[in-house]
């Protein structure tokens, strides 16, 4: 570990333009490529303060600052292009959250790292539209929030209410959303508007440990805790009227439902199992990294392949999970308004994954290459005309769903050609933490947080209110800053802004 | 080598011919000329003497006489050409016999001979009358004609079926597609081919392609729904977990 003063560290950082900084080779040892991060003035201050704090003598322990983590990723074998920090970047396990990195599939040295995907595999956001308006919902807001809360199991240790046995789970792991379709929990059109059509084809439940399956089975169809939520939102602003129209969003005031959840304990166990395997593989194959948390294996090694297959199974788990909650949300609305979900036009606008590694084709220095793209706290944002996005969005670009934090706005962006060139078609994923969970608990009072939400006219249902301050808006970066930076840097375009009116949380 | 062609011609040693052997090659050529091709009269065959030192020259002359285009010294190609030539002669000699077994004859024999009472079936689709008629209909329907009148006719039929059926004449507004104008020339990026007309054409093709893809996706969705009718049975059991407070 290099020890330098803050001012010496700054020599390795260079501001390329108003929204992008370069991390030069040498900032951390063995960097194969440069790093970069996207920030505006406000986020830049947060980023550099974090580095300055870490440079103070006696500051050891905890995660490394985000900039350092981005640079450490740039030192991993087989990385191509740049190690990229998106505007919502903050420290995480090994990889920073909001870091994307691509590895050349044809380089035998290239690695896959569970830290580059995160513990909540295929954590993502799904957005449903309705044909309801704010005025239809406001009078029954409380009842609707309660109805959602009565339908969707939430909170630590919650259990799903969709009956499943071990065999169902095996099938769901292999089939992803096709399982939900077969069983009739979702609509055919839902699959169409989902990344990967809701199913990773390389999933292999046989590579998943018994322990993961045991943990996962009862949790399927539950929202979970932490930053996960289901929100009733209202369209607050439309920036791109035409693209919004393509998504079925016509006017301000239209009501939507956002579901933010992942693969629950199942994904966590898959990642934990893989980390143990990979530590052994690293020793055997002499893979050197700057940080022990960056445990990884060659993509084509047995451990690497096993991880990719079990990660895909976890991704499928998450899609089934979000699909089950889509079903429950539709039921909740149907009951409240005495209308079928069909008549309420409750279509899925899109479903994004922001913790995943995928094999994709990209141009690197003008040449087509097959890459393993790690996106941790980063959303895919493919441009118009890309073959992997649904036909309805061929002209607008892929919808990118950015979930805000409790009580703040959420956004829908669209992918751009420039993002394809700059960031391998990736953009931010949310607000990004500014205070650690522990710090939030120390600094904030939960009753105060709940009162503030009430003042804003947001109905809230929480399973464990005493953890609410971890997710308070004060604990996060400003999502508007994050989204504006992405828009200004050209890596995605602002399309719709949504404002919450009711939240249910773990 | 050439086993099938040789046996079709009833050549005596069809199984064991080696065309790369000069002597055998000469023998086949002579056999073909004497028994099948018969270009020369029996007493004027200079190539018949397979041992002659002048055989190659006689052969080249023979090739010119039968208009064989194959260049000298390409034995295999030459032999192939002569075999095909002989087969051709053989076929033409017995054309009527072979035609009894042609696909068209077999088909028409197995299908009862129906006299079409539809006058349209008796039209001459290649004639000018037909072409002018179709162009006329197309003009009335404001469809730009295709060089092949059958394609034009298909387009006319499509329009008539979808827009001029009794249902749609009664309620035209239900069938007229109401699109919102879309600035496709600005909105579709990456199709600037230098020539504005070419770019416009490419963008139009792109839109048609997207429409095709949409139709395909709709068909996929319909199939899924069809299968769901048999497999779907969504259930919930609130006793399994805890919901609400």
Interface residues (C-beta under 8 A of the other chain):
Chain A: X146 X149 X150 X151 X152 X153 X158 X159 X160 X161 X162 X163 X181 X182 X183 X184 X185 X188 X189 X191 X192 X218 X222 X242 X245 X327 X328 X331 X384 X385 X390 X391 X392 X394 X395 X417 X461
Chain B: X180 X182 X187 X188 X189 X190 X206 X210 X213 X214 X217 X220 X221 X222 X224 X225 X227 X228 X231 X232 X233 X234 X235 X236 X237 X238 X240 X241 X242 X243 X244 X245
